[in-house]
Amino acid sequence: MTTAARVIGTCVLVVALAGGAYVTADAYDVVPGMVTLEDPPPDPLPFPTAPGAVEPVGAASALADLDPQAPLPAAANVQALVDGLVRDPRMGPSVGVVVADQLTGDVLGAHLPAEGRTPASTAKLVTAVAALSTLGPDVTLPTSVVRGPGSSIVLVGGGDMMLAAGSGDPDAVVGHAGLADLAAQTAKALQLEGVTTVSLGVDDSLFAAPALSPTWSPADIAAGFVAPVTALAVDIAKIRPGEYPPRHGDPSLAAAVTFAQRLAEVGITVDGSPRRAGTPEGGREIAVVRSAPLDGIVHYFLDTSDNTITEVVSRLVAVDQGLPASFEGATAAVLHATAVAGIDTTGARLSDASGLGAGSVLPPDLLAGLLRQVTDPAHGVLRDVATGMPIAGLTGTLSDRYTQSSARGLVRAKTGSLPHVTSLAGTVLDADGRQLVFVVLADATPDGGQWGPRAAIDSFVTALSGCGCG
């Protein structure tokens, strides 16, 4: 055999042996291939199928719909009740009243319904409608921290005067957002930069001066009925807990001092005292917390008749309309938004948005039209105005009224009280199941305080609820 033949034979043998070795390795799944000694895999499970779409089940209603066939009260009988209220000496000589059917709008009884009178806190209904119809119920108010040059940071107010001094409570309206949470976010961002000492500025320029209305009585301010209106504050600027405690003279700086304390607790030292500063142009936001949604805020100020938060919300309406966030800009914006929402504002004038100041005038029929709209299912965005009003004998500023009345729980209404002014505007369900809207404005009540005119109005509304005036 020649040398070439031996070489070829050797190569063939090597290939054959290598091929046999690979097949053997393939059989034992050592190398990839089609040969295997393993049992065949089981058949795969069938591909899962999703359930088909089905029509949603309708939510059960907590209360039955009002019966549109319920008897309409006789206008003569309702008018007799109105006349009796107007003649009541506890009401004084200047009274405006209107009672209308919620469903049809038919006026069932009235006294000078188009004549403007001092509304007191029933003016908050106008602010509530303006806010929800323009801003919407879901908007929230930010309080943020913006990084400035060097070691500076700026606390920026977005209108939340209900900040918690500590951690926020997601289930609350007052204290929904907290400065402790904002400080924790800020510290984390700064520590990533290796920064542990900062200078702190505060920017509350969202709202314009003055913070206190010249139409407010100095006695009311001193009594804590209202705080200076600024773009951020802790607990509505209260110096101590309570319904009407003393308020900080500068709520924004007071909030910044509290924020500096929260920063110190998480390892960030504030060099010097907080001071006013503009938001740095192009500055980077490093932390933010947000208020409760606007519908909850509106519910709060209607239920408690909080003047400060009402003024805050009116300024947000002004900002939305491109007007100055001042008393003048806010009241103009509120009345404009109310008119756009379909309410006749003829004869209306507001000196502030809360009704605390002197000089506001609203006709009773304006408030009656507003109440019909907020209780109309076609205007669902305004629902929280209707549900935010206090309930007779149960909640808010009506919790201590109607407690022994058959109208307890059947009336939702916004209260109003100023010296020699008593008002009430809302809805009542009568004995036949008919819902009525009513407005009572009395702005020349006798000396002696609120007890007499309130008692007269409450007796009137109780009579409306129980008369079955068909």
C-alpha positions in Angstrom: 0.0 0.0 0.0 1.3 3.4 -0.9 1.9 6.1 1.5 -1.0 8.2 0.0 -3.4 5.3 0.4 -2.4 4.9 4.0 -3.0 8.6 4.7 -6.5 8.5 3.1 -7.5 5.4 5.0 -6.4 6.8 8.3 -8.4 10.0 7.6 -11.5 8.0 6.8 -11.1 6.0 10.0 -10.7 9.1 12.1 -13.8 10.7 10.6 -15.8 7.6 11.1 -14.8 7.3 14.7 -15.5 11.0 15.3 -18.9 10.7 13.8 -19.7 7.7 15.9 -18.6 9.5 19.0 -20.8 12.6 18.2 -23.8 10.4 17.6 -23.2 8.7 21.0 -22.8 12.2 22.7 -26.0 13.4 20.9 -27.9 10.4 22.2 -27.0 11.3 25.7 -27.8 15.0 25.1 -24.2 16.1 25.6 -24.1 17.9 22.3 -27.0 19.3 20.2 -28.6 17.0 17.7 -31.7 15.0 16.8 -30.8 11.7 18.5 -31.8 11.2 22.1 -32.4 8.4 24.6 -34.8 10.5 26.7 -38.5 9.8 26.7 -40.5 12.1 24.4 -41.9 15.2 26.1 -45.6 15.2 27.0 -48.0 17.1 24.8 -48.2 20.8 25.8 -51.2 22.0 27.8 -53.8 23.8 25.8 -53.3 27.6 25.4 -55.3 29.4 28.1 -58.3 31.3 27.0 -59.4 34.6 28.6 -63.0 35.0 29.6 -65.1 36.9 27.1 -66.0 40.5 27.8 -69.3 40.9 29.6 -71.6 43.9 30.3 -70.7 45.5 33.7 -73.2 45.0 36.5 -74.8 48.3 37.4 -73.9 49.6 40.8 -76.6 49.5 43.4 -77.9 52.9 44.4 -77.8 53.8 48.1 -80.9 55.8 47.7 -83.8 55.5 45.3 -84.2 58.3 42.7 -86.6 61.0 43.5 -90.1 60.4 42.0 -90.8 63.0 39.4 -94.5 62.2 39.8 -94.4 63.3 43.5 -97.0 66.1 44.1 -95.7 69.6 43.5 -96.4 71.8 46.5 -99.2 74.3 46.0 -97.7 77.7 45.4 -100.2 79.5 47.5 -99.3 77.5 50.5 -95.6 77.9 50.1 -96.1 81.7 49.5 -98.0 81.8 52.8 -95.0 80.3 54.6 -92.7 82.9 52.8 -94.9 85.8 53.9 -94.9 84.6 57.4 -91.2 84.5 57.5 -90.8 88.0 56.0 -93.2 89.3 58.7 -91.3 87.6 61.5 -89.8 90.5 63.6 -86.7 88.3 64.3 -85.8 88.7 60.6 -85.7 92.5 60.4 -86.9 94.7 57.6 -84.6 93.6 54.8 -85.4 90.0 53.7 -85.1 88.2 50.3 -86.6 84.7 49.8 -87.1 82.3 47.0 -88.4 78.7 47.0 -88.5 76.7 43.8 -89.0 73.2 42.7 -85.7 71.6 42.0 -86.9 69.5 39.0 -89.0 72.1 37.1 -87.6 75.4 38.4 -91.1 76.6 39.1 -91.0 79.4 41.7 -93.4 78.4 44.5 -92.9 81.3 46.8 -90.7 84.4 46.8 -90.2 87.9 48.3 -88.0 90.3 46.3 -86.0 87.5 44.7 -84.1 89.7 42.3 -83.1 92.3 44.8 -79.5 92.0 45.9 -78.6 91.5 49.5 -75.5 90.8 51.6 -75.0 87.0 51.2 -72.4 86.4 54.0 -71.0 82.9 53.6 -73.6 81.7 51.1 -71.3 83.5 48.6 -69.0 80.4 49.0 -71.5 78.5 46.8 -70.5 80.8 43.9 -66.8 80.2 44.5 -67.4 76.5 44.6 -69.3 76.4 41.3 -66.7 78.6 39.6 -63.8 76.3 40.8 -65.3 73.0 39.9 -66.6 74.2 36.5 -63.3 75.7 35.4 -60.5 73.7 37.2 -62.3 70.4 37.5 -62.7 68.1 40.6 -59.4 66.2 40.2 -56.9 69.0 40.2 -54.3 69.0 43.0 -52.0 71.7 44.3 -48.3 71.2 44.3 -45.7 72.2 46.9 -42.3 71.7 45.5 -38.6 72.2 46.1 -36.4 73.5 43.3 -32.6 73.3 43.2 -30.9 76.6 42.8 -27.3 77.6 42.2 -24.6 76.6 44.6 -26.1 75.1 47.7 -29.5 76.9 47.5 -32.9 75.4 47.3 -36.3 77.1 47.0 -39.6 76.0 48.6 -42.3 76.9 46.0 -46.0 77.3 46.9 -48.7 76.2 44.6 -51.7 77.2 46.7 -51.8 74.5 49.4 -52.4 76.2 52.7 -53.4 72.9 54.4 -50.0 71.3 54.6 -49.2 69.0 57.5 -46.2 70.0 59.6 -45.1 66.3 59.6 -46.1 63.4 57.3 -49.1 63.7 55.0 -52.3 61.7 55.5 -53.6 60.3 52.2 -57.1 60.0 53.7 -57.3 63.7 54.9 -58.0 67.0 53.2 -56.3 69.2 55.8 -52.8 67.7 56.0 -53.1 65.5 52.9 -49.6 66.6 51.9 -46.8 66.9 54.5 -43.6 68.8 54.9 -41.9 65.7 56.4 -42.5 63.8 53.2 -41.2 66.8 51.1 -38.1 67.0 53.3 -37.4 63.3 52.9 -37.5 63.6 49.1 -35.3 66.7 49.2 -32.7 65.1 51.5 -32.4 62.1 49.2 -31.8 64.2 46.2 -29.3 66.5 48.0 -27.4 63.6 49.5 -26.9 62.0 46.1 -25.0 65.2 45.3 -23.1 65.1 48.5 -24.8 68.3 49.8 -25.7 68.4 53.5 -25.9 72.2 54.1 -28.2 74.5 52.1 -29.7 78.0 52.1 -33.5 78.0 51.9 -35.7 80.4 50.0 -39.4 80.4 49.7 -41.4 81.5 46.7 -45.1 82.3 47.3 -45.4 84.7 44.4 -48.3 82.7 42.8 -50.7 84.9 44.8 -50.7 88.7 44.6 -50.8 91.2 47.5 -52.5 92.1 49.7 -52.9 89.0 51.7 -55.7 90.5 53.8 -58.8 92.2 52.3 -59.4 95.8 53.2 -63.1 94.9 53.4 -62.4 92.5 56.4 -63.1 93.7 59.9 -59.9 93.9 62.0 -61.8 92.2 64.8 -62.6 89.2 62.5 -58.9 89.0 61.6 -57.8 89.2 65.2 -60.4 86.6 66.2 -58.9 84.1 63.7 -61.8 83.9 61.4 -59.4 84.2 58.4 -55.7 84.0 57.8 -53.5 86.0 55.3 -54.0 84.4 52.0 -50.7 83.0 50.6 -49.5 80.3 48.3 -48.5 77.9 51.1 -49.1 77.4 54.8 -49.2 74.7 57.5 -52.6 73.9 58.8 -54.2 77.1 57.4 -51.6 79.2 59.2 -52.9 78.2 62.7 -50.6 79.1 65.5 -52.3 76.5 67.7 -55.1 74.0 67.1 -58.7 75.0 67.2 -61.5 76.2 65.0 -60.6 79.9 65.1 -57.1 80.2 66.7 -54.6 83.0 66.1 -53.0 82.9 62.7 -49.4 83.5 61.6 -48.9 87.0 60.1 -46.7 85.5 57.4 -47.9 82.0 56.7 -45.4 81.3 53.9 -42.3 82.1 56.0 -43.8 80.2 58.9 -44.1 77.2 56.7 -40.5 77.6 55.5 -39.3 77.6 59.1 -41.2 74.4 59.7 -39.7 72.9 56.5 -36.2 73.8 57.7 -36.9 71.8 60.9 -38.0 68.8 58.9 -34.8 69.0 56.8 -32.7 69.0 59.9 -34.4 65.9 61.1 -33.3 64.1 57.9 -29.7 65.3 57.9 -29.9 68.6 55.9 -28.7 71.7 57.7 -30.3 75.1 56.7 -27.7 77.8 56.8 -29.3 80.9 58.3 -33.0 81.7 58.3 -35.4 81.0 55.4 -36.0 84.1 53.2 -38.1 85.0 50.2 -36.6 84.2 46.9 -37.8 83.7 43.3 -37.8 80.2 41.7 -34.4 79.9 39.9 -34.9 80.1 36.1 -34.3 76.6 34.7 -34.0 75.2 38.2 -34.5 71.5 38.7 -37.5 70.2 40.8 -36.1 67.7 43.3 -39.2 67.1 45.4 -42.9 67.6 45.3 -46.0 66.8 47.4 -49.6 67.4 46.3 -52.8 68.4 48.1 -56.1 66.5 48.2 -58.1 66.8 44.9 -60.1 70.0 44.5 -63.5 68.3 45.0 -62.4 67.4 48.6 -61.2 70.9 49.2 -64.5 72.4 48.0 -66.4 70.0 50.2 -64.2 71.1 53.2 -64.8 74.8 52.8 -68.5 74.4 52.3 -68.9 72.1 55.2 -66.8 74.2 57.6 -67.4 77.6 56.0 -63.6 78.1 56.0 -62.9 81.6 54.7 -59.2 81.3 54.0 -59.4 78.2 51.9 -62.3 79.7 49.9 -60.1 82.7 49.1 -57.3 80.4 48.1 -59.6 78.5 45.6 -60.9 81.8 44.1 -57.3 82.8 43.4 -56.7 79.5 41.6 -59.7 80.3 39.4 -58.1 83.7 38.6 -54.8 82.1 37.7 -56.6 79.7 35.4 -58.3 82.6 33.6 -55.0 84.6 33.4 -56.2 87.3 35.8 -54.2 88.6 38.8 -54.5 86.2 41.8 -55.7 89.1 44.0 -59.0 89.9 45.6 -60.1 91.9 42.6 -58.9 89.4 40.1 -60.3 86.4 42.0 -63.8 87.9 42.4 -63.9 88.9 38.8 -62.8 85.4 37.8 -65.4 83.7 40.0 -68.3 85.7 38.7 -67.2 85.2 35.1 -66.8 81.5 35.6 -70.2 81.3 37.2 -71.8 83.1 34.3 -70.1 80.8 31.8 -71.5 77.9 33.8 -75.0 79.1 32.9 -75.9 81.1 36.0 -77.5 84.5 35.6 -75.2 86.9 37.6 -77.2 90.1 37.0 -77.0 92.3 40.0 -74.1 90.3 41.6 -71.1 92.0 43.2 -68.4 90.4 45.3 -65.9 92.2 47.5 -64.2 88.8 48.3 -64.9 85.2 47.5 -65.8 84.0 51.0 -68.5 86.4 52.0 -66.6 87.7 55.0 -66.0 91.2 53.8 -68.4 94.1 53.5 -69.8 95.1 50.1 -70.8 91.8 48.5 -74.3 91.6 47.0 -76.1 88.6 45.6 -79.8 88.3 44.6 -81.6 85.3 46.1 -82.7 84.1 42.6 -79.0 83.8 41.6 -78.4 81.4 44.4 -81.6 79.5 43.7 -80.5 79.0 40.0 -77.1 77.9 41.2 -78.6 75.4 43.6 -80.8 73.9 40.8 -77.8 73.5 38.6 -75.6 71.7 41.2 -78.4 69.3 42.0 -79.0 68.5 38.3 -77.5 65.2 37.2 -76.7 66.8 33.9 -74.0 68.8 35.7 -72.2 66.0 37.4 -69.0 68.0 37.7 -70.8 70.3 40.2 -72.1 67.4 42.3 -69.6 68.1 45.1 -71.2 71.5 45.7 -74.5 69.8 46.4 -73.0 67.1 48.6 -70.5 69.4 50.3 -73.1 71.5 52.0 -73.8 70.7 55.6 -76.6 68.3 56.5 -79.2 69.6 59.0 -78.6 68.4 62.5 -75.6 66.2 61.5 -72.6 67.8 59.8 -70.6 71.0 59.6 -72.1 74.3 60.4 -75.6 72.8 60.6 -74.5 70.1 63.1 -76.0 72.1 66.0 -79.2 73.2 64.2 -82.3 71.1 63.5 -81.3 68.6 66.1 -84.9 68.4 67.4 -86.5 69.2 64.1 -88.4 66.8 61.8 -86.2 68.2 59.0 -83.1 66.8 60.5 -81.2 64.9 57.7 -83.6 66.2 55.0 -81.9 69.6 54.5 -78.5 70.4 52.9 -77.7 74.1 53.1 -74.9 76.6 53.2 -75.0 78.9 56.2 -74.1 82.6 56.4 -73.5 84.8 59.4 -72.2 88.3 59.8 -73.2 91.1 62.3 -76.9 91.8 61.4 -76.8 89.3 58.5 -78.2 85.8 58.6 -78.6 83.6 55.5 -79.3 80.0 54.5 -79.4 78.5 51.0 -79.9 74.9 50.1 -82.3 72.0 49.4 -85.0 70.4 51.4 -87.1 67.2 50.8 -90.8 67.8 51.6 -93.2 65.3 53.0 -94.4 64.2 49.5 -90.9 63.4 48.4 -90.4 66.6 46.3 -87.0 68.3 46.5 -87.2 72.1 46.8 -84.4 74.7 46.6 -84.6 77.6 48.9 -82.7 80.8 49.6 -83.2 83.2 52.6 -81.1 86.4 52.9 -81.7 88.8 55.8 -79.2 91.6 56.0 -80.8 94.0 58.6 -81.5 91.7 61.5 -82.2 93.1 64.9 -79.6 93.4 67.7 -79.2 90.3 69.7 -77.1 88.1 67.5 -77.8 85.1 65.4 -80.1 83.1 67.6 -83.4 84.8 66.7 -83.1 85.0 62.9 -81.6 81.4 62.8 -84.5 80.1 64.8 -87.0 81.8 62.4 -85.3 80.5 59.3 -85.0 77.0 60.7 -88.8 77.0 61.6 -89.5 78.1 58.0 -87.4 75.3 56.4 -88.9 72.8 58.8 -92.4 73.8 57.7 -91.3 73.4 54.1 -90.1 69.9 54.8 -93.2 68.8 56.6 -96.0 70.6 54.9 -96.9 68.3 52.0 -98.3 71.4 50.5 -100.2 69.8 47.7 
